[in-house]
Amino acid sequence: ARARHNVPAAMFLEADMCEVELDGGSFDAAGAFYSITHVPAAEQGALLAKIARWLRPGGMLVASFGAGPAGDWTGEWLGTTMFFGHGGEDATLASLGDAGLIVRRSQIERQDNEDAVFLWVAAVKATS
């Protein structure tokens, strides 16, 4: 049997992650799956700094980032025009560190049934 979790006090917020303002230190964890890759590479460091501010000390970020040759580009994907961007693996890892996030694990994975490659990261906010 699958466990079901009731979250009666949950609040769901639809917002632009680069624009939204949330209280600092309010979250134990954040997940960003296949979303940061749709933000221009030049803006990703600032976004990671925001996410780090939202986390409590010791809070965790699990996220996927672009891998392979860095750059921003627009292309056809799933029947629509889509923007993609990333600064490369080294730049992403440096931005995480600059934001005060300590990378516990990073791994490059090829997407099933596609040519796309992603850098998956688990990082925690420094406690001091």
All heavy atoms as an XYZ file, in Angstrom:
948
protein
N       0.844     -1.184      0.000
C       0.000      0.000      0.000
C       0.886      1.242      0.000
O       1.938      1.261      0.640
C      -0.907      0.002      1.219
N       0.452      2.247     -0.712
C       1.189      3.504     -0.761
C       0.798      4.375      0.423
O      -0.361      4.460      0.791
C       0.884      4.241     -2.057
C       1.488      3.561     -3.250
C       1.096      4.212     -4.536
N       1.240      5.663     -4.490
C       1.517      6.409     -5.520
N       1.691      5.842     -6.680
N       1.602      7.709     -5.429
N       1.797      5.011      0.996
C       1.529      5.938      2.094
C       0.951      7.225      1.522
O       1.396      7.709      0.480
C       2.812      6.221      2.860
N      -0.032      7.764      2.181
C      -0.603      9.047      1.791
C      -0.322     10.039      2.900
O      -0.418      9.718      4.079
C      -2.104      8.926      1.561
C      -2.416      8.074      0.360
C      -3.905      8.026      0.136
N      -4.146      7.191     -1.018
C      -4.793      7.592     -2.078
N      -5.267      8.809     -2.137
N      -4.979      6.787     -3.076
N       0.055     11.230      2.487
C       0.382     12.257      3.460
C      -0.604     13.404      3.331
O      -0.835     13.917      2.244
C       1.814     12.766      3.250
C       2.824     11.670      3.365
N       3.238     11.176      4.567
C       3.463     10.947      2.420
C       4.118     10.214      4.370
N       4.269     10.044      3.062
N      -1.175     13.787      4.432
C      -2.105     14.895      4.480
C      -1.327     16.130      4.895
O      -0.610     16.112      5.894
C      -3.214     14.577      5.487
C      -4.309     15.614      5.474
O      -4.344     16.488      4.623
N      -5.204     15.498      6.427
N      -1.439     17.192      4.133
C      -0.733     18.433      4.436
C      -1.768     19.550      4.521
O      -1.911     20.367      3.613
C       0.331     18.746      3.361
C       1.159     19.949      3.777
C       1.207     17.541      3.090
N      -2.513     19.599      5.632
C      -3.616     20.566      5.719
C      -3.163     22.026      5.737
O      -3.915     22.907      5.326
C      -4.317     20.193      7.025
C      -3.291     19.477      7.822
C      -2.398     18.786      6.822
N      -1.960     22.300      6.172
C      -1.505     23.691      6.261
C      -0.677     24.114      5.047
O      -0.081     25.183      5.054
C      -0.701     23.889      7.537
N      -0.660     23.282      4.013
C       0.152     23.604      2.837
C      -0.419     24.807      2.103
O      -1.624     25.014      2.042
C       0.207     22.407      1.896
N       0.497     25.592      1.561
C       0.107     26.707      0.713
C       0.794     26.505     -0.631
O       1.994     26.255     -0.674
C       0.561     28.029      1.312
C       0.228     29.217      0.426
S       0.832     30.787      1.055
C       2.575     30.641      0.682
N       0.046     26.586     -1.707
C       0.598     26.452     -3.036
C       0.633     27.830     -3.670
O      -0.351     28.568     -3.643
C      -0.242     25.479     -3.876
C      -0.184     24.080     -3.343
C      -1.095     23.637     -2.404
C       0.811     23.208     -3.761
C      -1.034     22.358     -1.895
C       0.888     21.928     -3.255
C      -0.036     21.501     -2.319
N       1.786     28.180     -4.206
C       2.008     29.503     -4.757
C       2.517     29.364     -6.180
O       3.522     28.695     -6.408
C       3.043     30.240     -3.900
C       3.531     31.585     -4.378
C       2.411     32.616     -4.315
C       4.697     32.038     -3.511
N       1.815     29.964     -7.122
C       2.276     29.980     -8.504
C       2.949     31.323     -8.733
O       2.322     32.379     -8.553
C       1.105     29.816     -9.466
C       1.533     29.786    -10.901
C       0.376     29.590    -11.853
O      -0.686     29.114    -11.433
O       0.544     29.926    -13.030
N       4.246     31.292     -9.062
C       4.995     32.540     -9.215
C       6.242     32.294    -10.050
O       6.683     31.154    -10.214
C       5.392     33.079     -7.847
N       6.821     33.355    -10.550
C       8.098     33.315    -11.251
C       9.192     33.171    -10.196
O       9.343     34.040     -9.333
C       8.278     34.602    -12.042
C       9.570     34.652    -12.834
O      10.595     34.104    -12.383
O       9.558     35.271    -13.908
N       9.947     32.081    -10.239
C      10.939     31.822     -9.192
C      12.028     32.890     -9.147
O      12.666     33.063     -8.116
C      11.542     30.431     -9.336
C      12.346     30.195    -10.571
S      12.877     28.467    -10.643
C      13.182     28.318    -12.387
N      12.251     33.599    -10.227
C      13.266     34.653    -10.234
C      12.739     35.959     -9.645
O      13.525     36.816     -9.253
C      13.763     34.906    -11.651
S      14.684     33.522    -12.341
N      11.426     36.111     -9.560
C      10.822     37.359     -9.089
C      10.205     37.259     -7.697
O      10.123     38.257     -6.994
C       9.736     37.811    -10.079
C      10.246     38.059    -11.485
C      11.218     39.226    -11.563
O      11.056     40.183    -10.782
O      12.131     39.177    -12.401
N       9.750     36.082     -7.315
C       9.027     35.931     -6.055
C       9.926     36.259     -4.859
O      11.122     35.981     -4.874
C       8.427     34.512     -5.928
C       9.507     33.456     -5.734
C       7.411     34.449     -4.801
N       9.332     36.884     -3.847
C      10.036     37.165     -2.593
C       9.415     36.302     -1.504
O       8.206     36.366     -1.276
C       9.917     38.655     -2.243
C      10.605     39.573     -3.229
C      12.118     39.369     -3.311
O      12.724     38.953     -2.301
O      12.683     39.608     -4.386
N      10.227     35.493     -0.852
C       9.774     34.632      0.241
C      10.607     34.936      1.471
O      11.737     35.418      1.369
C       9.918     33.155     -0.157
C       9.150     32.730     -1.412
C       9.554     31.333     -1.826
C       7.649     32.814     -1.178
N      10.054     34.642      2.641
C      10.769     34.896      3.888
C      12.041     34.067      3.960
O      12.035     32.871      3.629
C       9.890     34.570      5.099
C       8.719     35.536      5.238
O       8.816     36.668      4.717
O       7.716     35.156      5.870
N      13.112     34.703      4.405
C      14.378     33.999      4.583
C      14.284     32.954      5.681
O      13.557     33.122      6.654
N      14.997     31.868      5.492
C      15.048     30.805      6.491
C      13.723     30.119      6.731
O      13.470     29.618      7.811
N      12.843     30.081      5.721
C      11.514     29.516      5.937
C      11.320     28.084      5.468
O      10.288     27.519      5.716
C      10.431     30.321      5.230
O      10.769     31.505      4.741
N      12.306     27.520      4.781
C      12.110     26.201      4.190
C      13.202     25.226      4.618
O      14.371     25.590      4.702
C      12.112     26.295      2.654
C      10.964     27.092      2.123
C      11.091     28.457      1.910
C       9.750     26.487      1.858
C      10.035     29.210      1.433
C       8.680     27.228      1.384
C       8.823     28.596      1.172
N      12.784     23.990      4.854
C      13.731     22.919      5.165
C      14.357     22.350      3.899
O      15.442     21.786      3.947
C      13.039     21.780      5.920
C      12.609     22.192      7.309
O      13.392     22.877      7.996
O      11.478     21.843      7.710
N      13.651     22.473      2.782
C      14.145     21.908      1.530
C      13.512     22.626      0.351
O      12.437     23.216      0.476
C      13.823     20.410      1.457
N      14.202     22.547     -0.773
C      13.682     23.063     -2.035
C      14.087     22.098     -3.137
O      15.177     21.521     -3.095
C      14.245     24.458     -2.326
N      13.217     21.917     -4.097
C      13.505     21.079     -5.245
C      13.263     21.872     -6.513
O      12.288     22.618     -6.607
N      14.163     21.745     -7.463
C      14.020     22.421     -8.753
C      14.400     21.416     -9.835
O      15.574     21.208    -10.116
C      14.916     23.665     -8.815
N      13.397     20.794    -10.412
C      13.617     19.736    -11.387
C      13.269     20.239    -12.780
O      12.112     20.574    -13.052
C      12.800     18.503    -11.032
C      12.973     18.080     -9.594
C      11.887     17.956     -8.756
C      14.242     17.851     -9.074
C      12.054     17.580     -7.438
C      14.412     17.480     -7.754
C      13.313     17.340     -6.934
N      14.267     20.308    -13.650
C      14.098     20.721    -15.035
C      13.507     22.127    -15.152
O      12.824     22.437    -16.119
C      13.230     19.721    -15.812
C      13.703     18.304    -15.686
C      13.007     17.378    -14.914
C      14.869     17.898    -16.328
C      13.452     16.074    -14.793
C      15.322     16.586    -16.214
C      14.606     15.682    -15.442
O      15.044     14.397    -15.333
N      13.741     22.991    -14.184
C      13.181     24.344    -14.227
C      14.267     25.407    -14.363
O      14.119     26.347    -15.145
C      12.334     24.608    -12.987
O      13.085     24.396    -11.798
N      15.357     25.295    -13.634
C      16.410     26.306    -13.680
C      17.036     26.365    -15.067
O      17.525     27.404    -15.488
C      17.451     26.066    -12.561
C      16.771     26.238    -11.191
C      18.641     27.004    -12.693
C      17.650     25.913     -9.996
N      16.940     25.285    -15.819
C      17.479     25.262    -17.183
C      16.713     26.187    -18.129
O      17.145     26.402    -19.254
C      17.464     23.833    -17.763
O      16.129     23.322    -17.705
C      18.404     22.926    -17.015
N      15.595     26.746    -17.676
C      14.815     27.666    -18.496
C      15.027     29.117    -18.066
O      14.271     30.006    -18.452
C      13.336     27.283    -18.464
C      13.103     25.904    -18.995
N      13.208     25.592    -20.335
C      12.833     24.740    -18.353
C      12.983     24.300    -20.498
N      12.763     23.762    -19.320
N      16.065     29.352    -17.271
C      16.472     30.688    -16.825
C      17.801     31.000    -17.511
O      18.676     30.135    -17.580
C      16.640     30.705    -15.280
C      17.235     32.003    -14.798
C      15.295     30.424    -14.605
N      17.983     32.231    -18.020
C      19.267     32.558    -18.645
C      20.447     32.282    -17.718
O      20.362     32.504    -16.501
C      19.146     34.060    -18.945
C      17.669     34.289    -19.078
C      17.034     33.350    -18.072
N      21.527     31.790    -18.287
C      22.715     31.428    -17.499
C      23.177     32.585    -16.621
O      23.548     32.373    -15.461
C      23.838     30.986    -18.437
N      23.122     33.804    -17.125
C      23.597     34.975    -16.373
C      22.742     35.272    -15.147
O      23.190     35.970    -14.244
C      23.630     36.197    -17.284
N      21.532     34.725    -15.070
C      20.626     34.970    -13.942
C      20.590     33.814    -12.948
O      19.984     33.935    -11.877
C      19.217     35.236    -14.469
C      19.122     36.471    -15.340
C      17.743     36.651    -15.947
O      16.752     36.146    -15.373
O      17.657     37.274    -17.020
N      21.211     32.695    -13.276
C      21.097     31.517    -12.414
C      21.801     31.690    -11.076
O      21.320     31.200    -10.052
C      21.577     30.274    -13.153
C      20.621     29.877    -14.263
C      21.036     28.645    -15.017
O      21.896     27.877    -14.585
N      20.417     28.419    -16.168
N      22.931     32.378    -11.033
C      23.626     32.602     -9.768
C      22.771     33.392     -8.793
O      22.690     33.054     -7.608
N      22.106     34.446     -9.268
C      21.225     35.243     -8.414
C      20.046     34.402     -7.927
O      19.621     34.527     -6.767
C      20.736     36.479     -9.162
N      19.514     33.544     -8.788
C      18.416     32.666     -8.385
C      18.875     31.704     -7.291
O      18.175     31.498     -6.289
C      17.874     31.894     -9.584
C      16.822     30.832     -9.275
C      15.609     31.435     -8.572
C      16.418     30.111    -10.559
N      20.058     31.130     -7.449
C      20.572     30.209     -6.416
C      20.786     30.938     -5.090
O      20.531     30.373     -4.029
C      21.854     29.545     -6.902
C      21.653     28.555     -8.046
C      22.986     28.096     -8.604
C      20.802     27.368     -7.593
N      21.223     32.184     -5.138
C      21.383     32.967     -3.907
C      20.032     33.185     -3.236
O      19.923     33.111     -2.001
C      22.063     34.300     -4.215
N      18.976     33.430     -4.026
C      17.627     33.582     -3.460
C      17.174     32.286     -2.793
O      16.659     32.298     -1.684
C      16.620     33.965     -4.552
C      16.688     35.385     -5.011
C      15.618     35.671     -6.052
C      14.347     36.062     -5.332
N      13.364     36.701     -6.222
N      17.358     31.179     -3.506
C      16.943     29.885     -2.956
C      17.690     29.620     -1.655
O      17.096     29.169     -0.669
C      17.165     28.755     -3.979
C      16.216     28.937     -5.175
C      16.974     27.380     -3.329
C      16.519     28.025     -6.357
N      18.979     29.906     -1.613
C      19.767     29.701     -0.390
C      19.219     30.560      0.750
O      19.165     30.104      1.900
C      21.239     30.019     -0.645
N      18.804     31.794      0.462
C      18.215     32.648      1.515
C      16.926     32.055      2.047
O      16.614     32.185      3.229
C      17.960     34.063      0.980
C      19.201     34.914      0.913
C      18.877     36.398      0.700
N      18.080     36.673     -0.484
C      18.569     36.823     -1.718
N      19.881     36.714     -1.931
N      17.774     37.086     -2.729
N      16.142     31.426      1.182
C      14.870     30.844      1.607
C      15.062     29.646      2.528
O      14.187     29.314      3.324
C      14.044     30.388      0.410
C      13.681     31.468     -0.564
C      13.606     32.812     -0.328
C      13.350     31.288     -1.932
N      13.246     33.475     -1.465
C      13.078     32.561     -2.478
C      13.256     30.172     -2.759
C      12.713     32.747     -3.804
C      12.901     30.362     -4.076
C      12.624     31.631     -4.595
N      16.195     28.964      2.421
C      16.443     27.747      3.207
C      16.900     28.080      4.626
O      17.633     29.030      4.846
C      17.509     26.883      2.527
C      17.127     26.239      1.208
C      18.352     25.592      0.571
C      16.008     25.228      1.394
N      16.492     27.240      5.550
C      17.018     27.305      6.914
C      18.450     26.764      6.891
O      18.800     25.970      6.021
C      16.177     26.438      7.844
C      14.790     26.957      8.058
C      14.031     26.068      9.057
N      12.733     26.642      9.310
C      11.590     26.166      8.810
N      11.596     25.070      8.069
N      10.452     26.767      9.072
N      19.292     27.148      7.860
C      20.622     26.524      7.942
C      20.473     24.999      7.990
O      19.637     24.473      8.727
C      21.191     27.078      9.244
C      20.507     28.409      9.390
C      19.101     28.181      8.878
N      21.225     24.306      7.179
C      21.118     22.854      7.076
C      20.054     22.405      6.093
O      19.918     21.209      5.834
N      19.283     23.344      5.533
C      18.249     23.007      4.556
C      18.864     22.495      3.266
O      19.996     22.821      2.924
N      18.116     21.684      2.543
C      18.654     21.010      1.363
C      18.017     21.508      0.076
O      16.823     21.779      0.031
C      18.426     19.504      1.473
C      18.892     18.739      0.233
S      18.959     16.972      0.472
C      20.562     16.851      1.230
N      18.838     21.608     -0.954
C      18.394     21.856     -2.319
C      18.742     20.631     -3.149
O      19.888     20.178     -3.141
C      19.089     23.081     -2.918
C      18.889     23.280     -4.433
C      17.436     23.576     -4.764
C      19.816     24.366     -4.953
N      17.757     20.107     -3.864
C      17.982     19.063     -4.853
C      17.506     19.652     -6.175
O      16.363     20.110     -6.276
C      17.212     17.764     -4.522
C      17.409     16.726     -5.607
C      17.644     17.224     -3.171
N      18.392     19.679     -7.170
C      18.058     20.366     -8.412
C      18.793     19.769     -9.601
O      19.843     19.146     -9.449
C      18.415     21.851     -8.292
N      18.215     20.011    -10.766
C      18.873     19.633    -12.016
C      19.271     20.901    -12.758
O      18.576     21.920    -12.700
C      17.950     18.781    -12.890
O      16.776     19.492    -13.237
N      20.407     20.818    -13.434
C      20.958     21.927    -14.212
C      21.400     21.382    -15.553
O      21.640     20.191    -15.701
C      22.174     22.524    -13.485
C      21.862     23.079    -12.132
C      21.941     22.273    -11.005
C      21.489     24.401    -11.984
C      21.652     22.776     -9.744
C      21.199     24.914    -10.730
C      21.287     24.102     -9.606
N      21.577     22.278    -16.515
C      22.100     21.859    -17.805
C      23.521     21.348    -17.672
O      24.259     21.739    -16.772
N      23.900     20.474    -18.568
C      25.268     19.959    -18.619
C      25.720     20.001    -20.073
O      24.904     20.119    -20.985
C      25.335     18.533    -18.070
N      27.016     19.908    -20.266
C      27.550     19.979    -21.613
C      27.956     21.403    -21.950
O      28.122     22.223    -21.053
N      28.090     21.704    -23.236
C      28.535     23.045    -23.634
C      27.609     24.127    -23.086
O      26.393     24.031    -23.183
C      28.482     22.999    -25.165
C      28.567     21.546    -25.504
C      27.890     20.818    -24.377
N      28.201     25.148    -22.469
C      27.426     26.231    -21.864
C      26.828     27.133    -22.928
O      27.329     27.221    -24.046
C      28.326     27.042    -20.935
N      25.765     27.807    -22.550
C      25.163     28.791    -23.434
C      23.668     28.899    -23.236
O      23.067     28.166    -22.456
N      23.091     29.873    -23.924
C      21.648     30.068    -23.934
C      21.174     29.819    -25.357
O      21.826     30.245    -26.312
C      21.297     31.510    -23.542
C      21.612     31.827    -22.081
O      21.740     30.887    -21.277
O      21.719     33.022    -21.757
N      20.064     29.146    -25.518
C      19.536     28.912    -26.840
C      18.036     28.670    -26.766
O      17.496     28.348    -25.713
C      20.247     27.754    -27.538
C      20.027     26.405    -26.933
C      19.123     25.471    -27.343
C      20.710     25.827    -25.810
N      19.210     24.349    -26.538
C      20.173     24.550    -25.595
C      21.730     26.278    -24.971
C      20.606     23.720    -24.561
C      22.162     25.455    -23.953
C      21.613     24.185    -23.753
N      17.394     28.845    -27.883
C      15.962     28.607    -28.024
C      15.795     27.548    -29.093
O      16.452     27.587    -30.131
C      15.237     29.908    -28.431
O      15.498     30.897    -27.435
C      13.746     29.687    -28.548
N      14.919     26.584    -28.807
C      14.703     25.509    -29.760
C      13.312     24.926    -29.638
O      12.573     25.239    -28.705
N      12.977     24.075    -30.564
C      11.683     23.389    -30.538
C      11.758     22.214    -29.574
O      12.717     21.435    -29.591
C      11.321     22.894    -31.936
C      11.071     24.012    -32.925
C       9.923     24.919    -32.509
O       8.851     24.415    -32.144
O      10.121     26.159    -32.543
N      10.766     22.110    -28.712
C      10.721     21.016    -27.741
C       9.273     20.746    -27.389
O       8.534     21.673    -27.032
C      11.536     21.385    -26.500
C      11.685     20.267    -25.514
C      12.314     19.079    -25.714
C      11.214     20.244    -24.178
N      12.262     18.308    -24.576
C      11.586     19.015    -23.608
C      10.507     21.145    -23.395
C      11.274     18.652    -22.312
C      10.204     20.790    -22.091
C      10.587     19.556    -21.562
N       8.855     19.525    -27.529
C       7.490     19.096    -27.234
C       6.447     19.952    -27.951
O       5.425     20.330    -27.389
C       7.234     19.102    -25.721
C       8.080     18.119    -24.901
C       7.777     18.270    -23.423
C       7.836     16.684    -25.339
N       6.751     20.306    -29.190
C       5.788     21.017    -30.006
C       5.694     22.514    -29.775
O       4.758     23.154    -30.248
N       6.639     23.078    -29.041
C       6.628     24.521    -28.812
C       8.054     25.059    -28.806
O       9.005     24.288    -28.740
C       5.911     24.873    -27.490
O       5.687     26.278    -27.430
C       6.700     24.405    -26.277
N       8.184     26.360    -28.875
C       9.493     26.984    -28.797
C       9.843     27.172    -27.325
O       9.050     27.705    -26.546
C       9.473     28.349    -29.520
O       9.082     28.129    -30.871
C      10.842     28.992    -29.491
N      11.027     26.711    -26.936
C      11.417     26.719    -25.521
C      12.805     27.319    -25.386
O      13.685     27.063    -26.194
C      11.415     25.280    -24.991
C      11.639     25.141    -23.519
S      10.276     25.732    -22.512
C       8.978     24.584    -22.945
N      13.012     28.095    -24.321
C      14.314     28.668    -24.003
C      15.061     27.728    -23.062
O      14.482     27.183    -22.125
C      14.160     30.039    -23.323
C      15.469     30.590    -22.838
C      16.290     31.301    -23.694
C      15.905     30.358    -21.545
C      17.521     31.782    -23.265
C      17.124     30.828    -21.102
C      17.933     31.545    -21.967
N      16.371     27.570    -23.290
C      17.229     26.777    -22.424
C      18.504     27.573    -22.149
O      18.977     28.305    -23.010
C      17.640     25.461    -23.101
C      16.495     24.569    -23.439
C      15.880     24.652    -24.680
C      16.032     23.645    -22.520
C      14.824     23.828    -25.010
C      14.972     22.812    -22.842
C      14.367     22.904    -24.087
N      19.066     27.401    -20.975
C      20.324     28.065    -20.672
C      21.050     27.426    -19.507
O      20.430     26.874    -18.607
N      22.383     27.511    -19.576
C      23.207     27.127    -18.434
C      24.628     27.593    -18.670
O      25.052     27.812    -19.804
C      23.127     25.629    -18.135
C      23.858     24.757    -19.107
N      25.123     24.307    -18.874
C      23.503     24.276    -20.313
C      25.519     23.556    -19.894
N      24.553     23.540    -20.780
N      25.326     27.758    -17.565
C      26.685     28.285    -17.640
C      27.755     27.220    -17.655
O      28.936     27.555    -17.616
N      27.391     25.965    -17.648
C      28.359     24.878    -17.580
C      28.481     24.344    -16.164
O      28.152     25.011    -15.188
N      28.971     23.129    -16.067
C      29.023     22.457    -14.769
C      29.889     23.200    -13.754
O      29.490     23.377    -12.595
C      29.541     21.015    -14.921
C      28.633     20.112    -15.728
C      28.904     20.112    -17.226
O      29.314     21.157    -17.780
O      28.706     19.071    -17.848
N      31.081     23.634    -14.156
C      31.970     24.324    -13.212
C      31.349     25.621    -12.718
O      31.413     25.939    -11.530
C      33.333     24.600    -13.851
C      34.144     23.324    -14.075
O      33.827     22.288    -13.438
O      35.090     23.367    -14.885
N      30.727     26.380    -13.619
C      30.092     27.638    -13.226
C      28.912     27.389    -12.296
O      28.707     28.127    -11.330
C      29.634     28.411    -14.461
N      28.138     26.340    -12.566
C      27.000     26.012    -11.700
C      27.480     25.654    -10.305
O      26.952     26.155     -9.304
C      26.186     24.851    -12.295
O      25.648     25.269    -13.557
C      25.063     24.426    -11.372
N      28.488     24.801    -10.215
C      29.004     24.403     -8.898
C      29.592     25.610     -8.166
O      29.413     25.753     -6.946
C      30.029     23.280     -9.051
C      29.449     21.950     -9.579
C      30.576     20.976     -9.888
C      28.443     21.354     -8.615
N      30.252     26.500     -8.875
C      30.794     27.716     -8.260
C      29.663     28.611     -7.760
O      29.744     29.162     -6.651
C      31.677     28.469     -9.248
N      28.592     28.751     -8.528
C      27.452     29.573     -8.114
C      26.778     29.010     -6.874
O      26.332     29.763     -5.998
C      26.424     29.690     -9.242
O      26.927     30.456    -10.300
N      26.700     27.697     -6.783
C      26.135     27.071     -5.581
C      26.982     27.422     -4.362
O      26.455     27.805     -3.316
C      26.044     25.555     -5.759
C      24.953     25.078     -6.722
C      25.262     23.675     -7.225
C      23.590     25.133     -6.058
N      28.294     27.318     -4.492
C      29.194     27.674     -3.394
C      29.104     29.145     -3.041
O      29.067     29.509     -1.855
N      29.039     30.009     -4.041
C      28.913     31.445     -3.799
C      27.631     31.774     -3.051
O      27.572     32.747     -2.297
C      28.934     32.227     -5.119
C      30.289     32.207     -5.800
O      31.302     31.827     -5.154
O      30.334     32.558     -7.001
N      26.590     30.967     -3.257
C      25.307     31.182     -2.601
C      25.298     30.659     -1.163
O      24.311     30.837     -0.453
C      24.196     30.506     -3.408
N      26.374     30.006     -0.733
C      26.418     29.453      0.619
C      25.874     28.041      0.712
O      25.515     27.578      1.787
N      25.817     27.362     -0.442
C      25.341     25.978     -0.477
C      26.531     25.042     -0.642
O      27.392     25.278     -1.491
C      24.345     25.798     -1.625
C      23.064     26.621     -1.483
C      22.305     26.648     -2.798
C      22.194     26.048     -0.372
N      26.558     24.022      0.160
C      27.639     23.040      0.134
C      27.150     21.827     -0.651
O      26.181     21.171     -0.257
C      28.038     22.627      1.570
C      28.483     23.856      2.363
C      29.113     21.548      1.539
C      28.496     23.641      3.856
N      27.801     21.547     -1.756
C      27.399     20.428     -2.616
C      27.796     19.128     -1.938
O      28.965     18.889     -1.662
C      28.029     20.549     -4.012
C      27.694     19.323     -4.861
C      27.558     21.826     -4.696
N      26.820     18.306     -1.660
C      27.058     16.990     -1.062
C      27.224     15.921     -2.139
O      27.928     14.952     -1.957
C      25.906     16.595     -0.128
C      25.748     17.498      1.062
C      26.871     17.272      2.035
N      26.601     17.986      3.269
C      27.527     18.584      3.989
N      28.778     18.556      3.593
N      27.222     19.208      5.087
N      26.523     16.131     -3.263
C      26.622     15.158     -4.353
C      26.272     15.862     -5.654
O      25.342     16.647     -5.712
C      25.657     14.000     -4.111
C      25.760     12.927     -5.157
C      24.986     11.704     -4.795
N      25.221     10.699     -5.834
C      24.557      9.580     -5.925
N      23.630      9.290     -5.053
N      24.830      8.736     -6.885
N      27.038     15.559     -6.681
C      26.714     16.038     -8.028
C      27.030     14.920     -8.998
O      28.010     14.194     -8.828
C      27.494     17.311     -8.365
O      28.878     17.043     -8.447
N      26.177     14.792     -9.989
C      26.338     13.703    -10.935
C      25.708     14.085    -12.260
O      24.609     14.657    -12.290
C      25.651     12.451    -10.381
C      25.875     11.214    -11.177
C      25.411      9.982    -10.407
O      25.397      9.961     -9.178
N      25.018      8.970    -11.138
N      26.385     13.778    -13.354
C      25.842     14.028    -14.684
C      25.098     12.787    -15.141
O      25.616     11.669    -15.059
C      26.967     14.413    -15.663
C      27.585     15.744    -15.222
C      26.428     14.477    -17.091
C      28.762     16.186    -16.040
N      23.858     13.007    -15.587
C      23.003     11.902    -16.031
C      22.397     12.232    -17.385
O      21.951     13.352    -17.612
C      21.852     11.682    -15.031
C      22.273     11.154    -13.688
C      22.700      9.699    -13.733
O      22.255      8.964    -14.634
O      23.469      9.301    -12.857
N      22.364     11.244    -18.263
C      21.688     11.401    -19.556
C      20.205     11.122    -19.333
O      19.830     10.167    -18.662
C      22.255     10.420    -20.575
C      21.601     10.558    -21.947
C      22.372      9.845    -23.044
N      23.729     10.320    -23.198
C      24.081     11.458    -23.797
N      23.170     12.255    -24.276
N      25.346     11.792    -23.904
N      19.365     11.986    -19.894
C      17.920     11.831    -19.798
C      17.490     10.589    -20.572
O      17.949     10.381    -21.700
C      17.236     13.077    -20.370
C      15.752     13.054    -20.312
C      15.228     13.231    -18.911
O      15.896     13.778    -18.045
N      14.034     12.752    -18.675
N      16.622      9.782    -20.001
C      16.116      8.594    -20.692
C      15.459      8.984    -22.016
O      14.713      9.952    -22.079
C      15.088      7.859    -19.830
C      15.711      7.193    -18.622
O      16.935      7.026    -18.607
O      14.968      6.846    -17.689
N      15.742      8.233    -23.047
C      15.118      8.379    -24.362
C      15.365      9.732    -25.030
O      14.624     10.126    -25.908
C      13.602      8.136    -24.270
C      13.300      6.772    -23.712
O      13.949      5.793    -24.058
N      12.330      6.699    -22.823
N      16.367     10.483    -24.584
C      16.680     11.788    -25.176
C      18.184     11.964    -25.220
O      18.930     11.256    -24.564
C      16.071     12.926    -24.351
C      14.561     12.972    -24.347
C      14.035     14.172    -23.587
O      14.776     15.151    -23.402
O      12.880     14.123    -23.167
N      18.617     12.974    -25.957
C      20.031     13.310    -25.990
C      20.414     14.265    -24.865
O      21.589     14.536    -24.659
C      20.392     13.957    -27.334
C      20.302     12.965    -28.485
O      20.491     11.758    -28.235
O      20.048     13.399    -29.613
N      19.427     14.794    -24.145
C      19.691     15.796    -23.111
C      20.493     15.201    -21.957
O      20.287     14.056    -21.555
C      18.383     16.367    -22.584
N      21.419     16.018    -21.431
C      22.262     15.617    -20.302
C      22.085     16.658    -19.210
O      22.075     17.859    -19.488
C      23.744     15.534    -20.731
C      24.617     15.122    -19.569
C      23.905     14.557    -21.886
N      21.944     16.209    -17.961
C      21.717     17.106    -16.837
C      22.725     16.871    -15.721
O      23.162     15.745    -15.495
C      20.303     16.919    -16.267
C      19.235     17.361    -17.209
C      18.686     16.479    -18.119
C      18.787     18.667    -17.208
C      17.703     16.883    -19.004
C      17.804     19.092    -18.090
C      17.265     18.195    -18.986
N      23.056     17.941    -15.027
C      23.844     17.891    -13.808
C      22.862     17.890    -12.650
O      22.114     18.853    -12.461
C      24.769     19.113    -13.710
C      25.500     19.297    -12.380
C      26.507     18.170    -12.148
C      26.187     20.665    -12.339
N      22.828     16.801    -11.886
C      21.962     16.692    -10.714
C      22.786     17.001     -9.481
O      23.909     16.504     -9.338
C      21.362     15.285    -10.620
C      20.263     15.101    -11.616
C      20.386     14.658    -12.896
C      18.895     15.403    -11.410
N      19.168     14.661    -13.503
C      18.232     15.113    -12.615
C      18.166     15.885    -10.330
C      16.854     15.279    -12.768
C      16.804     16.050    -10.480
C      16.153     15.752    -11.678
N      22.229     17.800     -8.584
C      22.959     18.260     -7.409
C      22.099     18.122     -6.166
O      20.896     18.422     -6.185
C      23.363     19.745     -7.580
C      23.960     20.302     -6.306
C      24.351     19.896     -8.729
N      22.728     17.667     -5.082
C      22.149     17.739     -3.737
C      23.107     18.596     -2.921
O      24.302     18.311     -2.853
C      22.016     16.348     -3.126
N      22.585     19.697     -2.367
C      23.418     20.640     -1.614
C      22.692     21.072     -0.353
O      21.451     21.064     -0.311
C      23.743     21.856     -2.477
N      23.442     21.455      0.661
C      22.851     21.940      1.913
C      23.334     23.351      2.196
O      24.462     23.722      1.828
C      23.156     21.022      3.111
C      22.546     19.655      2.917
C      24.645     20.923      3.353
N      22.476     24.112      2.871
C      22.858     25.465      3.263
C      23.797     25.374      4.452
O      23.543     24.633      5.414
C      21.637     26.289      3.625
C      21.988     27.723      3.987
C      20.747     28.537      4.205
C      21.102     29.962      4.567
N      19.879     30.794      4.672
N      24.886     26.128      4.395
C      25.842     26.135      5.503
C      25.147     26.514      6.798
O      24.206     27.324      6.805
C      26.978     27.119      5.199
N      25.584     25.935      7.891
C      24.952     26.199      9.190
C      25.580     27.367      9.930
O      25.075     27.759     10.971
C      24.999     24.937     10.080
O      26.357     24.517     10.211
C      24.154     23.835      9.481
N      26.667     27.908      9.441
C      27.242     29.078     10.105
C      27.839     30.026      9.106
O      27.985     29.773      7.964
C      28.302     28.673     11.112
O      29.326     27.920     10.504
